[in-house]
Amino acid sequence: MNENKIPVGILGATGMVGQHFVKFLQNHPWFEIAWLGASDRSAGKPYREATSWRLDGAMPADVRHLKVEECKPGGASRLVFSAMDASVATEIEREFARAGHVIVSNSRNHRMEPDVPLLIPEVNPEHLKIIPQQQRQRGWKGQIATNPNCSTIVLAMSLAPLKQFGITRVVATTMQAISGAGYPGVASMDINANVIPFIGGEEEKMQQETQKILGDFTAEGLRPLNARVSAHCNRVPVVNGHTVAVSVEFERKPSKDDILRALVNYRSLPQERKLPSAPPQPIIYMEETDRPQPRRDAERERGMAIFVGRLRECPVLDFKFVALGHNTIRGAAGAAVLNAELMYSEGLLD
Ligand SMILES: NC(=O)c1ccc[n+]([C@@H]2O[C@H](COP(=O)([O-])OP(=O)(O)OC[C@H]3O[C@@H](n4cnc5c(N)ncnc54)[C@H](OP(=O)(O)O)[C@@H]3O)[C@@H](O)[C@H]2O)c1
């Protein structure tokens, strides 16, 4: 262990998102993986034996020998990322927070609880102010913060710079990569040369999470954005990168140039503080008429930026555009690591 780095743990380290955490945290300037947890099927084995490594490139050398532990608090690092199966995350994450751990979770289980921040560091860093209420109400020494669903983050980040114009209605249609369904995910016989117009629970998550993320922190708690959001979610034969076609209506009618300026000039706290995983420019506007495209653009900027293009007037709502983000990086592991960096910079890990 490097004594100058903060030791971190990963719950669900053997799964798809867990592997993305392991990969994303390699050579991190502040954090170092010290503890790995998974089910009792994996506990007791070295990581290299417990895990079928599914990502490009070899399993990082410094985790191969680490022993996988049961998901019980105690021996784990104070800061723990969670990539646990949703069927078990609720209780296990709570148990860790009760025992004093800081849980930065990627699972859906706690996202919509009123005292849990659903955080995008660029968009709603002030939502972290709800943490003391969470600790008071629940009697926890630790805490839970979450990151959004992988398609919600693409929509919410592309809308955030436009909130100043008063968003009233949004219609968002997704084209979501198969990697978003984990491993082995969607059967190849179903998805090859095909589109599946249903992803269980996804539309509700996009609608509710977007309102919570773009809402305000008030003395009474987190107040959701008062806008109507309608999502259509589709699985398409793309490996990585969720594309979202967005139509949006505004209270104060901006011009196309107003919107372009807002998107291109968008910078926020993670950029000001130069957090290690923050993309220098969170939203990259692409002028080409046929971009962004998942195969060509999703991996750029370490998978941490959102790409927007094709901004034009909408004959039904006011404007429409296309947005793209990397679903397992900005939509999962990278999002949680950036959340932890923000929490560290706010002194929440002291
Ligand atoms: N895949 C994505 O792109 C994506 C994106 C955003 C969010 N998510 C969310 O992230 C979470 C993980 O997804 P995933 O695709 O990585 O799933 P996954 O590949 O099935 O991995 C699940 C992990 O949970 C562990 N686990 C299962 N049962 C457990 C138990 N009883 N006690 C302790 N650990 C247990 C597994 O350990 P074993 O290996 O020992 O079974 C494994 O490490 C889910 O909540 C999912 O909704 C996924």
The ligand as an ORCA input file, in Angstrom:
! r2SCAN-3c Opt
* xyz 0 1
  N     -23.913     -3.260    -15.934
  C     -24.057     -1.940    -16.014
  O     -23.722     -1.284    -17.001
  C     -24.619     -1.173    -14.863
  C     -24.708      0.211    -14.989
  C     -25.163      0.955    -13.917
  C     -25.536      0.308    -12.749
  N     -25.471     -1.053    -12.630
  C     -25.821     -1.637    -11.313
  O     -24.586     -2.075    -10.696
  C     -24.815     -3.239     -9.916
  C     -23.906     -4.356    -10.402
  O     -24.201     -4.678    -11.759
  P     -23.318     -5.743    -12.571
  O     -23.781     -5.694    -13.972
  O     -21.884     -5.534    -12.270
  O     -23.792     -7.137    -11.878
  P     -23.027     -8.525    -11.793
  O     -22.015     -8.652    -12.868
  O     -24.077     -9.574    -11.680
  O     -22.225     -8.449    -10.383
  C     -22.878     -8.511     -9.154
  C     -21.874     -8.478     -8.007
  O     -22.609     -8.619     -6.770
  C     -22.056     -9.719     -6.025
  N     -23.094    -10.398     -5.251
  C     -24.146    -11.134     -5.715
  N     -24.855    -11.648     -4.677
  C     -24.229    -11.226     -3.536
  C     -24.465    -11.445     -2.145
  N     -25.493    -12.194     -1.717
  N     -23.622    -10.885     -1.262
  C     -22.575    -10.136     -1.685
  N     -22.293     -9.904     -2.989
  C     -23.112    -10.447     -3.907
  C     -21.464    -10.638     -7.072
  O     -20.500    -11.491     -6.462
  P     -20.192    -13.004     -7.016
  O     -19.322    -12.828     -8.239
  O     -19.486    -13.624     -5.883
  O     -21.510    -13.618     -7.332
  C     -20.850     -9.617     -8.033
  O     -19.617     -9.158     -7.518
  C     -26.309     -3.567    -10.071
  O     -26.973     -3.036     -8.966
  C     -26.695     -2.882    -11.366
  O     -28.061     -2.549    -11.386
  C     -25.004     -1.800    -13.664
*
